[in-house]
């Protein structure tokens, strides 16, 4: 890694391109200039549109709605609506009903009135603990704390045992989601 005094080893500084006025400029300078100009132009357009408006974003009805919607815990809004991968739950008394539409939140919750999906507004969403309360009928609960709980399946009935194991698989999936540290939220991106 030897460098010559007074030189910049950055690749974009070494590459020269023709500027609009016919002079040579570094690729870095051209890119930075173009991006800066585009950003400045966008903010100038915003300033022009906003004019002398004195309204604050927090006074905007849509922003207020968004803030109220975000009061719902996100883990309550991660729902299991498709139990296809847990087909053995379907025939189990009460288990399929609690599993379908249950969240990854430990406790139950109620969806706020500002939630965008009107069909969910005001609904009670079952959490992991409610699911475990029903799954307990198929075995013995083990572990402590919502994220480490499961049921040791004790039924000798093949269908009940399969339902219990499927329930434990669903719990494992929920706990993987709860333990995940990376998320991508594309709610605010254009399709």
C-alpha positions in Angstrom: 0.0 0.0 0.0 2.3 2.7 -1.1 0.9 6.1 -2.0 2.6 9.1 -3.6 2.5 12.2 -1.5 -0.1 14.6 -2.7 -2.2 12.1 -4.6 -5.6 10.6 -3.9 -5.8 6.9 -4.5 -9.7 6.9 -4.7 -10.7 5.2 -8.0 -13.5 7.7 -8.8 -11.0 10.5 -8.5 -8.6 8.8 -10.9 -11.2 8.4 -13.7 -11.7 11.5 -15.8 -14.8 12.2 -17.8 -16.0 15.0 -20.1 -18.2 17.5 -18.3 -21.1 19.3 -20.0 -18.9 22.3 -20.7 -16.3 20.1 -22.4 -13.7 20.2 -19.6 -12.4 17.1 -17.8 -13.6 16.3 -14.3 -13.2 13.4 -12.0 -16.0 10.8 -12.1 -16.5 11.4 -8.3 -17.0 15.1 -8.8 -19.5 14.5 -11.6 -21.5 12.0 -9.7 -21.5 14.0 -6.4 -22.5 17.1 -8.4 -25.4 15.5 -10.2 -26.8 13.9 -7.1 -26.4 17.1 -5.1 -28.1 19.0 -7.9 -31.0 16.5 -8.0 -31.5 16.7 -4.2 -31.3 20.5 -4.2 -33.9 20.6 -7.1 -36.2 18.3 -5.2 -36.1 20.4 -2.0 -36.6 23.5 -4.1 -39.7 22.0 -5.5 -41.0 21.1 -2.1 -40.3 24.6 -0.9 -42.2 26.0 -3.9 -45.2 23.7 -3.3 -45.2 24.3 0.4 -44.9 28.1 0.0 -45.7 29.9 3.2 -47.7 27.0 4.6 -47.6 27.0 8.4 -49.2 23.6 8.9 -47.1 21.2 10.9 -46.8 17.5 9.9 -48.2 16.5 13.3 -51.4 18.5 12.5 -51.9 16.4 9.4 -54.9 14.0 9.7 -53.1 11.3 7.8 -50.0 11.6 10.0 -52.2 11.4 13.1 -53.8 8.3 11.7 -50.4 6.7 11.1 -49.3 7.5 14.6 -52.4 6.0 16.1 -52.0 2.9 13.9 -48.4 2.5 15.1 -49.6 2.3 18.7 -50.7 -1.3 17.9 -47.7 -3.5 18.9 -46.1 -4.8 15.7 -45.8 -8.4 17.1 -49.6 -8.4 17.5 -49.9 -7.6 13.8 -47.8 -10.5 12.6 -50.6 -13.0 12.1 -50.7 -16.6 11.0 -53.6 -16.7 8.7 -52.6 -19.7 6.6 -52.2 -22.9 8.5 -51.4 -25.0 5.4 -48.0 -25.9 6.8 -49.7 -27.0 10.0 -52.4 -29.2 8.5 -52.6 -31.5 11.4 -54.0 -28.7 13.5 -57.2 -28.6 11.4 -59.0 -31.5 13.0 -58.0 -30.7 16.5 -60.8 -29.3 18.7 -60.3 -25.6 19.2 -56.6 -25.7 18.2 -57.1 -24.7 14.5 -59.4 -21.9 15.5 -56.9 -20.3 17.8 -53.9 -21.0 15.5 -55.5 -19.3 12.5 -55.2 -15.6 12.9 -53.1 -15.8 16.0 -50.1 -13.5 16.4 -46.5 -13.8 17.5 -47.2 -11.6 20.5 -47.2 -13.4 23.8 -50.4 -12.0 25.1 -53.7 -11.2 23.4 -54.4 -7.7 22.1 -57.1 -5.6 20.5 -56.5 -3.9 17.1 -56.9 -0.1 17.3 -59.6 1.8 15.5 -57.1 3.5 13.1 -55.6 0.3 11.7 -55.7 0.4 7.8 -57.4 -3.0 7.4 -60.9 -2.2 8.5 -61.8 -5.9 8.9 -59.3 -6.1 11.8 -60.3 -2.9 13.6 -61.4 -3.6 17.2 -60.8 -7.3 16.8 -59.2 -9.3 19.6 -56.0 -11.0 18.3 -55.0 -14.2 20.1 -51.4 -14.4 21.2 -49.0 -17.3 21.9 -50.3 -17.7 25.5 -53.9 -18.3 24.3 -52.6 -20.8 21.7 -50.7 -22.6 24.5 -53.7 -22.7 26.7 -55.5 -24.8 24.1 -52.3 -26.8 23.1 -52.0 -27.8 26.8 -54.9 -30.2 26.3 -52.6 -32.3 24.1 -49.6 -32.6 26.5 -47.6 -31.0 29.2 -46.3 -27.4 29.0 -42.5 -27.0 29.4 -40.3 -24.0 29.5 -40.6 -20.6 31.0 -41.4 -17.4 29.3 -43.4 -17.0 26.1 -40.4 -17.5 23.8 -39.3 -20.8 25.3 -42.6 -22.5 25.9 -43.7 -25.7 24.2 -45.8 -28.7 25.0 -44.5 -32.2 25.4 -47.0 -34.2 23.5 -48.4 -37.0 25.7 -51.5 -38.2 23.8 -51.5 -41.8 22.6 -54.0 -40.9 19.9 -52.2 -40.5 16.5 -54.3 -37.5 15.3 -54.0 -35.7 18.7 -50.2 -36.3 18.8 -49.8 -35.0 15.2 -51.9 -32.0 16.1 -49.7 -31.4 19.2 -46.5 -31.7 17.2 -47.9 -29.4 14.5 -48.8 -26.9 17.2 -45.2 -27.1 18.6 -43.9 -26.5 15.0 -46.1 -23.4 14.8 -44.7 -22.2 18.1 -41.2 -22.7 16.8 -42.0 -20.6 13.7 -43.5 -17.8 15.9 -40.5 -17.8 18.1 -38.1 -17.6 15.2 -40.0 -14.5 14.1 -39.8 -13.0 17.6 -36.1 -13.7 17.7 -35.3 -12.2 14.3 -33.2 -9.1 14.4 -33.6 -7.9 10.8 -36.8 -6.8 9.2 -37.7 -5.1 5.9 -40.8 -2.9 5.9 -41.9 -2.1 2.4 -45.2 -0.4 3.5 -43.9 3.0 2.4 -42.5 1.8 -0.9 -44.3 2.1 -4.2 -45.1 -1.3 -5.7 
